[in-house]
Amino acid sequence: MLFCDRIIIANYSLEAMNAATTASVFCSIFQYGLIGIASIAEVFVGQNNGAKKYNKVASACWQMIWFSIFCFPIFLVIAKFSAPYILPTYHYNDFALPYFQWIMFILFLFGIQTAISSFFIGIGKVRVITFSTIVANILNIILSIALVFGIKGYFPSYGTKGAAIATGISQLFQIFILSLIFFKAKYREKYNTHKIVFDFKLIKKCLKIGFPTSAGHMIEITAWGLILYMMSNLGDQYITTMVVGQNIYAVIAFATSGLQKGVCTVSANLLGSKDYEKVKKAWKSAVKLLLIIALIVSIVLLIYPNYLIDVFLSKDITLAKNENLFFLIRITCVFLWFYLIFDGLTWITGGVLTSAGDTVFIMVMNALGAWFFALLPVYIFIVKMKGSPIFVWALMVFYGIMNSICFYIRYKYLNLSKNKISN
């Protein structure tokens, strides 16, 4: 969805893409904060499913649905008052502000969608999510094109605001599809999915386990936001190189996110059934899958990246500038490939740690890693020492390597039999 949105906006205006992407990172601080908490439901679902406590499986999902709804007024306040203090001045009024505010308006929907998806992930019925996601994304592409560019005689071009509105409608539609299946008779009878309850003790437990991961993601994304803020102040080449690299990564990052979900779900079920040795096998299997994915992705990033780059470079810039940007992004693709591998290792290991309830470490490591291994080097070598835009993603690879090493060391010495959720 992000990738398609960025392509559509890039063809509308390169400056609009840069501004919307920068604004979206600051939205992501709150979005991933919510998702980080809501997605903890899948661990409770997985462990209860593995322990055959079927009557408790759907309870955590409902608590996270309530939590997402409670966040709605908070996001409205943030949308209304925070933008002047956190967004850069880069095309603020025309592109950045409308996108930021409308995404914040519909942000709570991501939490509800995550909470319902956690049920299907936790019981291993992931085809439902695949189907609903594909349908919702097709709808998003159609609406985004129509709303960004407008349809003559019907409604005007809404620019970046149109892309945000399209995202909100597609999220609502995906929730609708998932809810229809969630309430089917076979799930109602086995898992009590129809029992809409508010369990303060359970929501408190979900928040206790989920908040550290969520806070870690928020602190980490804040660092990314500050990096984009600095790049926007350095000029078009810096911000465009960073943004296009980030948008290209968005279309391949599903692999690392998916592996993390898979490892987390499988590990949670194994921990629930006290089969600790197989957790290590799950980790090794995920790493093998990551290497296979990296091999496939190398075709696009290393051998034939030109087609991917071309869709982002707008036609309204001069040929000389276009050629220079093309070279910068071509080198960026190489760094993105290495970053995929090391970031994937971090996500896979984080999946095992999450299933065992070791979320405090994830919070601390995500926070320290992003600020000391990414933000600080970028500030020193790019901002202060006036380094080339080419080195921005090279420093991101350094961040990925350091983060993956720290996560692996923690996993190596983790006592799985003392997981903090079941205990």
C-alpha positions, 0 to 999 in steps of 0.5 A, a space after each residue: 500500500 505504501 509503495 503504490 501510494 508513493 509511486 502515485 504521489 511521485 507521479 503527481 509531484 516529486 516534492 509531494 512524495 518527499 513531503 508526504 513520506 516525511 510526514 508519514 514517518 512522524 505519523 508512524 511514530 504513533 501508528 507503530 506505537 499503536 500497532 506494537 501494542 495491538 499486535 501483542 494480542 497474537 502472542 496471547 492468542 498463540 499461547 492460549 491456542 497452543 495450550 488448548 484454552 480455546 475459550 480465552 483465545 479471542 479475549 486479547 483481540 477484543 481488548 486491543 480493539 477497545 484500546 484502539 478505539 480509546 486512542 481515537 480522540 488522542 490522535 485527533 488532538 495530535 492531528 490538530 495541534 502537533 504538526 507545527 512542532 514536529 513537521 519540517 517546513 519542506 512543502 508544509 502547507 501544500 503537501 505535508 500538513 494535509 497528509 499528516 492530519 488525515 492519516 492521524 484521523 484514521 490511524 486508530 483503524 490500523 489498531 483495530 485491523 491489527 487486533 482482528 488480524 492477530 486472531 487469525 495469525 495466532 491460530 495460523 489462518 493467515 490466508 484470510 489476512 492475505 485475501 483481505 489485504 490484496 482486496 483492500 490494496 486494490 481498492 486503495 490503488 484505485 481510490 488513490 489514483 482518483 483522489 490524488 489526481 482528481 476526475 474531471 467533471 466529478 471532483 478536483 485533485 486532492 493531492 496528498 490528502 487524497 492518498 490519505 483518504 484512500 488509505 482510510 477507506 481501504 483500511 475500513 474495507 479490510 476491517 469489514 472483510 476480516 470482521 465478517 470472517 471473525 464472526 463466522 459460526 465456526 469461530 464463534 463456537 470454538 473461540 467465542 469471537 462474538 463475546 464482546 467484553 472489556 477485561 481490565 485485567 487482561 488489557 492491563 496485561 496486554 499493555 504491560 507486555 506490549 508497551 515496551 515493544 511499542 515504546 521501542 518502536 516509537 523511539 526508533 521511528 522518532 530517530 528516523 523522523 529526525 533523520 528525514 528532518 535533517 535530510 530535508 534541510 540539506 536539500 532535494 538530493 539528500 531528502 530524495 535519496 533517503 525517501 526513494 530508498 525508504 519507499 523501495 524498501 517498503 515494498 520488500 520489508 513485508 518479507 522481514 515483517 512477515 518472517 517476524 510474525 511467523 516466528 512469533 506465532 510459531 514460537 508462541 504456540 511452541 512455548 504454550 505447549 512447552 516444546 522449547 527445542 523447536 523454537 530454535 529450529 523455527 529461528 533457523 528456518 526463518 533465517 534460511 527463508 530470509 536468505 532465499 528472499 534476499 537472493 530473489 530480491 537481489 534480481 531487482 535491487 542488484 541486477 535490474 534496479 533501473 525499472 524500479 528507480 524510474 517509477 519514482 523519478 518525476 519528469 518535472 526535474 531537469 535531465 542533469 539532476 535526474 541523472 545524478 539522482 539516478 546514480 545516487 539511488 542506484 548505489 542506494 539499492 545495493 545498500 538496501 539489499 544488505 540492509 534487508 539481510 541484517 534488518 531481517 535477522 533483527 526482526 526474526 530474533 525479535 519475533 522469538 523475544 516477543 513470543 517469550 515476553 522479553 519486550 523490555 529488551 526490544 524497547 531498550 535496544 530499538 531505542 538505543 540502536 536507532 539513536 546511537 547506530 543510525 541518528 548519531 552517525 548520520 548527524 556526524 558524517 552527513 550533517 556536520 562533515 557534509 558527507 555525500 547523500 550516497 553514505 546515508 544508506 551505508 550508515 543504515 547498513 551499519 545500524 542494521 549490522 549492530 542491531 542484529 548482533 545485539 538482538 542475537 546475543 540476547 536470543 543466544 542467552 535467553 531462557 525460553 522456559 521462563 517466558 514472561 507471558 505464560 508465567 
